[in-house]
Amino acid sequence: MGFTNKEEFVDVSIIMKLSSLKAGHIFEYYLAGCDSMLINPDEVIINQDDIKITFDYPLSHKVTKEFSDDNGGGFTRHDIWQAVHDGYQEIYDEEDAAVCDPGIVGATLSGPICVNRAESNGPHGIWGHSMDDLYIEGVVEKVLGEYELIMGS
């Protein structure tokens, strides 16, 4: 993958331990309530007090949210994970408050084929995935202090 000098890929192998327990899984990490899935969770990896993160998957409309390091000194791996979780939680809550959970698609009378969240017509247009399907695969700094996520499901 090629990056310009204005982009920096934060290697996911540095951010999380890869394991059969879905280490990148946002919901699983939150439920675990611990940093055991992160390598060096308290290490500062972003030396800025204020950052923006753009969320675009699985959204029809991109959302950029601002996060601040309240303690000073930058963002640790744990802080980044928490920001991503909290950002998605806000997005899903806003969507569900605006138009309710749209349910699922892909189910049949004889059993599920591939069950996904139905697309909703709310402010973010969430499609295809519930929050607990999402994985953080990487983080890219597009310009100083502005990050985009590489998400999987």
LINHUGI-V376582 format. One line per field, one symbol per residue. ss: DSSP state (A for helix, B for strand, O for the rest). psi: psi as a letter, one per 40 degrees, with the letter a starting at -180 (. if undefined). burial: # if it has 24 or more other C-alpha atoms within 12 Angstrom, else .. Layout:
ss = ???
psi = ???
burial = ???
This chain:
ss = OOOOOOOBBBOAAAAOOOOOOOOOBAAAAAAAOOOOOOOOOOOBBBOOOBBBBBBOOOBOOOBBBBBBOOOOOOBBAAAAAAAAAAAAAAAAAAAAAAAOOOOBBBBBOOBBBBBBBOOOOOOOOBOOOOAAAOBBBBBBBBBOOBBBBBBBO
psi = hhiieeihhhhddddihhieefdehdddddddfieeeihgdehhehfidhihhhhehgidhihhiiiihdeieahiddddddddddddddddddddddeiheaiieiideiichhihiiifadefhidhideeiihdihhhdihehiiihii.
burial = .......###.#..###....#########....#####.....##.#.##########...###.##.....############.##..##..##....##.............#####.####################...#######..
